[in-house]
Amino acid sequence: MSKGILIIGYIGDSTIRHVLEITQAADVEFSFLHLGDYYSNGYLRHSSSGESRRTMVRAAGVSYRISEFSGIYQRLLLPNPSHVGKYQWPKTMSRFVGLSAVLQSTQVNTINRPLCGWENMSKPLQSYFLRQKGFTVPLSLTTSIVSDYKKFRQHGETIYKSNSGVRSIVDNVEKVENERLQFLENCPVLFQRRIVGKDVRIHVVEDSVFAVEIESDAIDYRYYRTKGTYSHMRACESAPQWIMDLCRSYAQERGVVLAGFDFKVDDLGNWYCLEMNPSPGFESYDVVLEGRIGKRVLEFLLGQSL
């Protein structure tokens, strides 16, 4: 008998809190596996008898039998190493790897399996995949060579961001060029021609597509409180069908059930895809859309496909 859905993450994660809140509001049965407890004292046990295979995760005195859930929503993040201690870190890593393997291989509906959309960990590689699929991506350069950077700057206004999947604050290079250029040779940076225009976030949940547009005076609207003065979100009714179809198709090819695509749309109406996030924080966009994203997330986890 199904125990509803299993939610895995940290209670301090606003996305996890949002999923917990919408699950409770929908009166859906659920269990919550707190990663802090699991990394501290948890373990995995796998048993098989004939064709029957069962995996149990245990933490803080509670056992979770993976196969008994109808769906799993996970935000499997490692803790900060400085908070763990060097003697506990090997155990923490082994628990992380073990749970990752379980979530990757389970037959239970999962958002999202850990390796799906793995190319997001390398922005240059993901840009290549997106371009191959048919998206337009901004002109970009990853380099640690100052002379290459200076040549790239000739293309116009330039922004910089992380090469990896770790969140970074996107900003104009002019604000930090003089003080940080000397450090470029120590750390390759992703430079990109700035696209001026509105931002659009498109979420895909299985076959459903939801779009929100954002207007802000900040280069990175997520940090408008410190890098700008305003950020306004509203449902986007103008996303072209071919863009939505591309997002849906790309997510399905990469095995990602819940995906977040970031776009810039210039004054000429050109759509530039910046990235696809395979573990998107969707709570603020869900509020704008009156809970439609969360509703589809729960439907998928409960096996209620459209």
N, C-alpha and C positions, 0 to 999 in steps of 0.2 A: 504493500500500500504506500502511495506517495506521501512524503512528508512536506509537500509544497516545494519551496525553493530554498537553496542555500546561498547565503550572501557572505562573501569572503573579503575582508579588508580591514582598514583601521577606522575606528569611530571618529577620529579627528579629520577624516577625509570628507569634505563637503559632498562629494558625489555619492559616497557610500551612505552618508546620512540621508541624502535625498532618496536613494533607492529604498532604504529602510522606511522612510516616511510614506512613500507612495504605496509600498507593500502593505504597511499597516492600515493605511486609509482604504485600501481595496479589500481589506479583511482576508488577505491571502496568508495561508500558513507559511511560516518561514523559520529558518534557524540562522544564527549569525556566528560565524567563526572569526574571532578577533585575531588578527595576525600577531599582535603583541603577545597574546597568550600562547599561540602556536609556536612562535620562535623561542619563547622562554622555556616551555616545558612540554611541548607537543611531540607527537610521533605519528608515524604511519604504520599500518599493518595491512598486509595483503595476503589473502588466503584464496586458495582455489581447490575445488573439489569437482572433478570431472569437467563439465562444461560451465560450472558455476564459478565465477570469480568475484570476489568482493574486496573492496578497499575501504578501510576505516581510518578516519583522521580523528585524533584525540587531542584535546587541549583544555586546560583548566577543569579537568574532571568530567568533561562532556565528550561523548563519542558521536561522530557523524559518519554514517554509512553512505558513501557517495551514490551508489546505485539506487538508493531509496528515494532520491529527490527527483522531481520532474524537471528541474532546471537549476543552473548555477550561475550566479552573477559574481564575478571576481575582479578585484583590483589588487593583484599579487605584487606588492612592492616590498623591496628589501628595506630594512631599517637603516638608519644612519649608523655606519660602522663605529663612530665615536660613542654611540649610546649603548653599544653592545659589549665592547671590551674584546681585546685581542684573543683571549682564551675561549670566549664563547662564539667568536665569529665562525670558526669551522663548523660547529654544530648548526648555527643559524643558516649558513650556506647550504649544508646538506639537507636541512628541512625545506629550504626554498626550492632546491633542485628536485627533491622528491615530490613536493606538492605540484610543482610545475609539470612534472611527468604525468602525474595522476590526472590533472586537468586537461592536458594535451590529449590523453588517450581515452578518456571516459566517453561513453556513448550518450551520456546525459546532455541535454541541450545546455550549451555553455556560452556565456558572453563575458569575454571572448577567450578562445583557447590561447595560451601564452605565446605560441610561435606564429599565430596568424597575424599578418601585417608586420612581420619582423623587420622589413626593410625601412620602417620608420626610424630605426636606430641609426640609420645612415641617410641623412637628408639628400646628399648627392645621388645615392643609389635610388632612393625613392623618386626623386625628380626624374631620373632616367625612366623608371617604370611608368610613371604618370605620363610622360611625354610619348612613350611607346604606345600607350593605351589610346592617345588622342587628345589629352589635355594640353592646353598651352601653359607653360611654366615661365616665370620671369628669367631673364638672362642672369646667370649666376656664375660664381667662381669660388672654389675652395682652394686656399693657398696659405702658405707660411712664408712666401717670398715677397718682400716689400716691392720690388720692381714690377712684379706681376699685378699686385694690388693697385699700384699707381696707374698702370695701363688700363686696368678695368675701370678705374674712376673716371676715365674719359667718356664713358658711356652715359654719364649723367649722375643724378642724385642716387646715392648708394646707401643701403642699410646693411646691417650685419646681424648674424644670429648663430646659434650653436649648430654644429654639424650633426650632433647626435639627437636622440629622442628626448633628452633631458630638456625641460622647459627653460627657455632663456628669454630675457626681455629684448625685443627687437627695437633697434634705435638707429638714428642717422649716424654715419661714421664721422661726420664733421664734429660731432659733440665730443668725441673721444680720440680723434686721430692724433693730435699732438702729444697727448700724454700716454697713449697705449701702442702706438705704431712700433715702437722699439721692441715690444714683447711679441710681435707677430710671429717671429721665427721660432718661438717656443711653443706655439699652439696654433695649428691651422684653424682658420676662421672661414665661415661661409658668408661671402659677400653677394649681394643681390641688387639689381637695379630696382629702385623704388617704383612701385606702381601706385599712382595717386588715384584715389577713388573710394567707393564704399567697400566695406567688408561684408562678406556673406558666409555664414556657416551653414553647411548642409549636412544633416544627419541622415544616415541610412540605418534602418532597423529591418533586417531581412529584406523584404520587397518594398517596404514603405520608405518614403523620402520626405524630409521636413526641412524647410529652409527659413532662416532668420537673417535679416540684413541689419547691419550696424553702421551707424554714422558717428564719427568721433573726430576730434581734432588731434588725437594722439596717434603716433605711428603704430603703436601697439595698443589697441583699444582696451585690452585686458588690464592695462596699468594706467588708465586715464586719470586716476586720482593723483598720481605723482608725475605723470608725463604729459598731462593735458588738462582739460577742464570739463569735458562732457563725453558721454557715450550713450547713444539712444538705440534701443533694439526694438524691432517690430517684425511681424511675420512678413516674409518675402513672397510676393505673388508674381514676381517677374522672372524667376529662374527659368531659363529655357529648358524645354523638354529634353533636348539632347544632352544638356549638362546633367540633369537628374538621372537620365538613363546611363550615362558614363559612370557616374558615382555608384549607382546600383550595381552595374556590371563589374567595375573594378573591385568593389568590396566583396562581391561573390567570388571572383577569381582568387582573391587573396584569403578567402575563408573567414572573413570578418563579418560577424552578424551586426554589431553596432559600430558604426564608423562615423568619424567627424571630419568632413572636408572643409578646408579653409580656402576662400577665394578672395581676390581683389578684382573689382569691376571698374575699369577706367571710364572716362567721360565719353568714349566712343562705343561703349558697350562691350568691350572685349573682356572675357572672363579668364583670369589667370589663377591656376590652381597652385597654392603654396605648399600644401601637404595633406596627407590623410592620416589622422590620428586613430590608431586601433584600440585606444583605451580613453575615449574622450570624456571630459567632464561636461556633462550636458545639462546640469541642473538649471542654470540661468536661462538657457534657451527654452527649456521645458516650461518654465514659468511663463515666458512670453507666449508660448503656444498652448497655454492652459492645460498642460499635462499630457499632450498627445504623444510625445516621445516616450514618456514613462509608461503610458498605457500599452503601447506596442511592445516595449521591453518586457512587461509582465506577461503579455499574451504569448510571446515567444517562449519565455521561461516555463509557462504552464502548458506548452504544446498546442497553443491555439493559433495556428497559422491562418493567414487570410485565405 
